[in-house]
Amino acid sequence: MAKYSGSVRVDLLGGTLDLEPINLIIPETITLNLATSLKAEVEIEKFEEGKVQVHSLDYNTTETYLTEDFTSEKLIGDHFGHFSFVCQILDYFKLNSGVRVILKSGSPPGAGLGGSSSMGITLFGAICKYLDQDLDRDKAVNVVRGIEGRMLDCGPAGYQDYYPAIFGGVLALCPTPGSVIVDQLFNEDLKKFLEGSITLVYSRQTRLSGITNWEVYKGFFDKDARIRKGLSDIAKLSQEAYQKIKNSDYAPLASLISREGAIRKELFPGIVSEKMDMVYNKVVEKVPSAGMKVCGAGGGGCFLIVHPADKKEDVEKIIRENEMDILPFAIEKPL
């Protein structure tokens, strides 16, 4: 038996800049995110030979497949249903007989926290452990990202969602041609500042970011001046935040995250739902300096309220009064 867990991420600044080749066209792109204590969990154990069983604890759903089901036609078709991603990763390792896979997600569906990507990386790590193979982190990202991109079939897949699950900490993802350099920024002072200044809210609205992300991607290469300026402005804010962290100057981060969120709201029509806006406006009445940033490059069901640490209780009270959920989290240490 093998067990493995991997963090879902909170994106701070620089989402969408992790799409190739936008990441190389806009100068000095940086994507900043963090690994949360909200974790995907995978357990693999022996099962009947000639069969694979997959069980989701979140949905209390179990499916059993035969080894002969693992053909290229069925893997890229609808045969495996909502377990297609899982079965494609299993097939990459030729692990299509005698195993039972138990899954638990680390975030609500459609939350914009990269939950599916985290699950894919966590499964990859669990399989390596089960087969007693070394986990090559760069290879894991490339393989799982490729499989997920093929499965989603809605444009290019960014890379930021995969790293926190296997690196932990607070990350700066710095692209170069052919690779992504991971700069681990974690320290206890930064952890304390971010945990105190950010409240993670689940709106209870399930939203998917892929389609709006594609519209921005397409607009960028159609040379839409508004989109190019918006992404360039996000890149500048991300680079500024990166330098502030490197210099241990954390106070400006709240404003920078909020400003990034405001640009993203303009860039992605519909990224902020009416209910999110309503709740945020109520927060601002009580905490005028508070900012907002929707999680996910193009918008998910979660959003951040950025605020002074001493106003956290006020913010949380308003969130609960308006029938949204607070997702408490701690920043995980580097792995």
C-alpha positions in Angstrom: 0.0 0.0 0.0 1.1 3.6 -0.7 -0.2 6.9 0.5 0.6 10.4 -0.8 -0.8 13.8 -0.3 -0.3 17.1 -2.2 -1.4 20.7 -1.5 -3.9 22.7 -3.6 -2.6 26.2 -4.2 -3.6 29.7 -3.7 -2.5 31.9 -6.6 -1.2 35.2 -5.4 -0.1 37.1 -8.6 0.8 36.2 -12.2 -1.8 33.7 -13.2 -2.3 33.4 -17.0 1.4 34.3 -17.3 2.1 30.6 -16.9 0.7 29.9 -20.4 3.3 29.2 -23.1 4.6 31.1 -25.0 3.0 34.2 -23.3 5.3 33.5 -20.4 8.3 34.2 -22.7 6.9 37.0 -24.8 6.0 39.3 -21.9 9.3 40.3 -20.3 10.3 39.0 -16.8 7.1 37.1 -16.1 6.8 35.6 -12.6 3.9 33.6 -11.2 3.6 33.6 -7.4 1.6 31.0 -5.4 1.6 29.1 -2.2 0.9 25.5 -1.0 -2.0 25.2 1.4 -2.8 22.7 4.1 -5.8 21.8 2.0 -4.6 18.6 0.4 -5.5 16.0 -2.2 -4.9 12.5 -0.8 -4.4 9.3 -2.7 -4.1 5.7 -1.4 -3.2 2.8 -3.6 -3.6 -0.8 -2.5 -3.6 -4.3 -4.1 -6.8 -5.5 -5.7 -8.0 -8.4 -7.9 -5.7 -9.1 -10.8 -7.1 -8.1 -14.2 -9.1 -5.2 -12.6 -8.6 -1.6 -11.5 -10.9 -0.1 -9.0 -11.2 3.7 -8.4 -13.0 5.1 -5.4 -13.8 8.8 -4.7 -14.3 9.6 -1.0 -15.7 13.0 -1.9 -18.5 11.7 -4.1 -18.8 8.2 -2.5 -18.4 6.8 -6.1 -16.7 3.5 -7.1 -15.9 2.2 -10.5 -14.2 -1.0 -11.5 -12.5 -1.5 -14.9 -11.0 -4.4 -16.6 -7.4 -4.4 -17.8 -8.6 -4.8 -21.4 -10.5 -1.5 -21.0 -7.2 0.4 -21.1 -7.0 0.9 -24.8 -6.0 4.2 -26.5 -9.5 4.5 -28.0 -11.3 4.1 -24.6 -8.7 6.2 -22.7 -9.3 9.3 -24.9 -13.0 8.6 -25.2 -15.8 8.6 -22.6 -15.4 5.1 -21.3 -13.8 6.0 -18.0 -16.2 8.9 -17.3 -15.2 11.3 -14.5 -12.3 9.0 -13.7 -10.7 9.5 -17.1 -7.9 11.7 -15.7 -7.0 9.1 -13.1 -7.0 6.2 -15.5 -4.9 8.0 -18.1 -2.2 8.6 -15.4 -2.4 5.0 -14.3 -2.0 3.9 -18.0 1.1 6.1 -18.3 2.7 3.8 -15.7 1.0 0.7 -17.3 -0.6 0.2 -13.9 -3.8 -1.3 -15.2 -4.2 -4.5 -13.2 -4.5 -5.5 -9.5 -4.8 -2.0 -7.9 -7.4 -0.1 -6.0 -7.1 3.7 -5.9 -8.8 5.8 -3.3 -9.1 9.6 -3.9 -9.9 12.5 -1.7 -9.9 16.1 -3.1 -8.4 19.0 -1.2 -10.8 21.6 -2.4 -14.4 22.1 -3.5 -15.1 21.5 -7.2 -14.6 24.4 -9.6 -13.0 26.4 -6.7 -10.2 27.8 -8.8 -7.6 26.3 -6.5 -6.1 23.9 -9.0 -7.7 20.9 -7.3 -7.7 18.6 -10.3 -4.1 19.4 -11.2 -3.1 18.8 -7.5 -4.9 15.5 -7.6 -3.1 14.5 -10.8 0.3 15.3 -9.3 -0.6 13.6 -6.0 -1.6 10.4 -7.9 1.6 10.5 -9.9 3.5 10.7 -6.6 1.5 7.9 -5.0 2.1 5.6 -8.0 5.9 6.3 -7.8 5.8 5.3 -4.2 3.7 2.2 -4.8 6.1 1.1 -7.6 9.1 2.1 -5.5 10.3 4.6 -8.2 12.0 7.9 -7.5 9.7 10.9 -8.0 11.1 13.2 -10.7 9.2 16.5 -10.0 9.8 18.1 -13.3 8.8 15.0 -15.1 5.7 14.7 -13.0 4.6 18.2 -13.9 5.2 17.7 -17.6 3.4 14.4 -17.8 0.4 15.3 -15.7 0.0 18.7 -17.3 0.1 17.0 -20.8 -2.5 14.5 -19.9 -4.8 17.0 -18.3 -4.4 19.4 -21.2 -5.3 16.7 -23.6 -8.3 15.6 -21.6 -9.7 19.1 -21.0 -9.3 20.0 -24.7 -10.0 23.7 -24.2 -6.7 25.4 -25.1 -3.3 25.5 -23.5 -2.9 24.5 -19.8 -0.9 26.7 -17.5 1.7 25.1 -15.3 1.4 26.9 -11.9 -1.2 24.5 -10.4 1.1 21.5 -10.4 4.1 22.8 -8.5 2.8 23.5 -4.9 1.7 19.9 -4.5 5.2 18.6 -4.8 7.3 21.6 -3.7 5.3 23.1 -0.9 6.0 26.5 0.5 5.7 29.9 -1.3 6.8 29.7 -4.9 8.0 32.0 -7.6 7.8 30.2 -11.0 10.3 31.8 -13.4 10.0 30.6 -17.0 12.9 30.1 -19.4 12.8 28.5 -22.8 12.2 24.8 -22.2 12.0 24.9 -18.4 10.5 26.6 -15.3 12.8 27.6 -12.5 11.3 27.2 -9.1 12.4 29.8 -6.5 11.4 28.7 -3.0 10.5 31.9 -1.1 9.2 30.3 2.1 10.2 31.7 5.5 8.3 31.9 8.8 7.8 35.7 8.6 6.3 35.5 5.2 4.1 32.7 6.3 2.8 34.7 9.2 2.1 37.8 7.1 0.2 36.0 4.4 -1.8 33.8 6.7 -2.8 36.9 8.7 -3.6 39.1 5.7 -5.5 36.7 3.5 -8.9 35.1 4.0 -9.8 32.4 1.5 -13.6 32.3 0.8 -15.6 29.7 -1.0 -18.6 31.3 -2.6 -20.5 28.0 -3.0 -20.6 28.8 -6.7 -18.9 26.1 -8.9 -17.2 27.9 -11.8 -14.6 26.8 -14.3 -11.8 29.1 -15.6 -10.7 27.3 -18.8 -13.0 29.0 -21.3 -12.3 32.6 -20.2 -8.7 31.8 -20.0 -8.8 30.7 -23.7 -10.5 34.0 -24.7 -7.6 35.9 -23.2 -5.1 33.6 -24.8 -6.7 34.0 -28.2 -7.0 37.8 -27.7 -3.3 38.0 -26.8 -2.3 36.4 -30.2 -4.9 38.4 -32.1 -2.9 41.4 -30.8 -5.7 42.8 -28.7 -4.1 45.9 -27.2 -6.3 45.8 -24.1 -5.4 42.2 -23.3 -1.7 42.7 -24.0 -1.7 45.7 -21.7 -3.6 43.9 -19.0 -1.3 41.0 -18.9 1.8 43.2 -19.1 0.4 45.2 -16.1 -0.1 41.9 -14.2 3.5 40.9 -15.0 4.8 44.2 -13.6 2.8 43.8 -10.4 4.0 40.2 -10.0 7.7 41.2 -10.6 7.3 43.9 -8.0 5.8 41.5 -5.5 8.6 39.1 -6.1 11.2 41.7 -5.4 9.4 42.8 -2.3 9.4 39.3 -1.0 13.1 38.8 -1.8 13.8 42.0 0.1 11.7 40.8 3.1 9.4 43.9 2.6 6.0 42.2 3.0 3.7 45.2 3.8 3.1 46.2 0.2 2.0 42.6 -0.8 -1.6 43.1 0.2 -2.0 46.1 -2.1 -0.2 44.4 -5.0 -2.4 41.3 -4.7 -5.5 43.5 -4.6 -4.4 45.5 -7.7 -3.7 42.3 -9.6 -7.2 41.2 -8.7 -8.7 44.5 -10.0 -6.8 44.2 -13.3 -8.0 40.6 -13.7 -11.6 41.6 -13.0 -11.4 44.1 -16.0 -9.6 41.6 -18.2 -12.0 38.7 -17.6 -15.6 39.8 -17.9 -17.7 37.8 -15.5 -14.8 36.6 -13.3 -16.4 38.2 -10.3 -20.0 37.1 -9.7 -22.7 39.4 -8.5 -22.7 37.6 -5.1 -18.9 38.0 -4.7 -19.2 41.7 -5.5 -22.0 42.1 -3.0 -20.1 40.5 -0.2 -16.9 42.3 -1.0 -18.7 45.7 -1.0 -20.0 44.8 2.5 -16.5 44.0 3.6 -15.2 47.4 2.3 -17.9 49.2 4.3 -16.3 47.7 7.5 -12.7 47.5 6.3 -12.1 50.2 3.7 -8.6 49.0 2.9 -9.6 45.5 2.0 -8.9 44.1 -1.5 -10.3 41.2 -3.5 -8.8 38.7 -5.9 -10.7 35.8 -7.5 -8.8 32.5 -7.4 -7.9 30.9 -10.7 -6.5 32.6 -13.8 -9.9 33.1 -15.3 -12.1 32.7 -12.2 -13.2 30.0 -9.8 -15.6 29.6 -7.0 -13.1 30.8 -4.4 -11.7 34.3 -3.9 -9.3 36.1 -1.5 -10.1 39.0 0.7 -6.8 40.8 1.5 -6.9 42.9 4.6 -4.9 44.1 7.7 -4.3 41.2 10.0 -6.1 42.8 12.9 -9.3 43.0 10.7 -9.5 39.3 10.0 -12.3 38.6 12.5 -14.4 41.4 11.1 -13.9 40.0 7.6 -14.8 36.5 8.6 -17.9 37.6 10.4 -19.2 39.3 7.2 -18.4 36.3 5.1 -20.4 33.9 7.4 -23.3 36.3 7.6 -23.6 36.2 3.8 -23.8 32.4 3.5 -20.3 31.9 2.1 -17.7 29.5 3.5 -14.3 30.4 4.9 -11.6 27.8 4.0 -9.1 28.0 6.8 -5.6 27.1 5.7 -2.0 27.2 6.8 1.0 27.6 4.3 2.8 24.3 4.1 6.6 24.1 4.6 8.8 23.3 1.6 9.0 19.6 0.7 
